[in-house]
Amino acid sequence: MTWFSILIAGILTYLTRMTMIALVSRDMLGNKVKAVLEYVPSAVFPAIIFPAVFINDYGSFIEISDPKIYGALVAVIVGYFSRNIIATILAGLISYWFLIFVIFTKYPI
């Protein structure tokens, strides 16, 4: 029964997403709808990233000394100035790894 439920959920998810891609052409959408849909990625991305950076595994906010905050801050600054997604991701990851493997191992909080 569990596998059947997973299979049905997967088929329904696929069909609902595929119909929007296959059946709705760009010509059907008006200019206002297209303009509004351009903001969807920039509205969804922070909603995905915020909990990963500021909330721990137990559902409470993290302390200011957590290296995830500083890695995210470096990524925001690099992203703002470079406008390059790869540079932003690499800068955030490298700064986070540097903090957890170099700084916080020498000077634990």
N, C-alpha and C positions, 0 to 999 in steps of 0.2 A: 504494500500500500504506500509506503514511503517513496519508493522509486517511481511509482506511478504518479504521485503528487509532484515530485521533482520534474518528471518528464512533462507533465501538463503545464506546470508553471514556466518551464523553459520554452515550450511551444507558444504559449500565450504571450510571453515577453517578446519572443522573436517576431510574432505576427503583428503585435502592436507597434513595434519599432519599424518593421519592414514596410508596413502600409504607409507610414509617413514618408519614407524615403522613396518608395516605388510609385505611389499613387498621387502624391501632391507634387506638382511641378512648380518651379519658381515663378512661372507666369501667372499662376492662380493667386499668389499672394500679392497684396497691395504694397505700395511703397512704405506705408506706415507700419505694417506688420513686419516687413523686412528690417526696418530701422529699429523696431523694438527687439526683434530676435538677435540683432547684433550684440545686445547687452547681456544675453543669457550666459555665455561663458564667463564673463567677468563677474556675474552675480553668483554663479554656482561654485566657481573655484574657491573663493574665500569660505564658503559654507563647508566645503570639504576639508580645507587646510586648517581652519581655526581650531576644531576639536583636537586634531593631531598635534598641534603645537602647544596649546594652552591648557589642555585637560589631560590628566594622567589616566592610568588604567582603572582607577577606582572611581572615576567620575568627578573628581574635585579639581579645582584649579591648581596649577603647579606654582612653585615658588619662583621668585625673580632670579634665583641663582641657577635655574635649569638651563643647560646649554642649548636646548631647542629654541628658546627665545632669541638667543644671540645669533644662532644660525639662521633663523628666519629673518632677523633684522638685517644681517649681511645680505641675504638673498633679496630682500626688498630694495635695499640701496643699490645693489648691482643691477637688478632688474630695471629700476627707474632710470639709471644712467645709461645702461647698455642697450636696453630694449631687445635683448637676445635671450631667448628662453633657455638655451643650452648653457650659456654663461651664468645665468641666474641659478639654475639647478646645481651646476658644478660648484659655484661659489658658496651656496648654502650648505651643500654636503661637505665640502672640504673644510669650511670653517667649523661646522658641527663636529666632524671627526677630529679636527685639531683640538677643539676644546675638550672632548671627552677622552681622547687618548693621550694627549700631551699635558694640557693644563690641569685638568682635574685629577689625573693620576699622580702628579707631583704635589699638588696643593688640594687635597680633598676638603670638601666643605663639611 
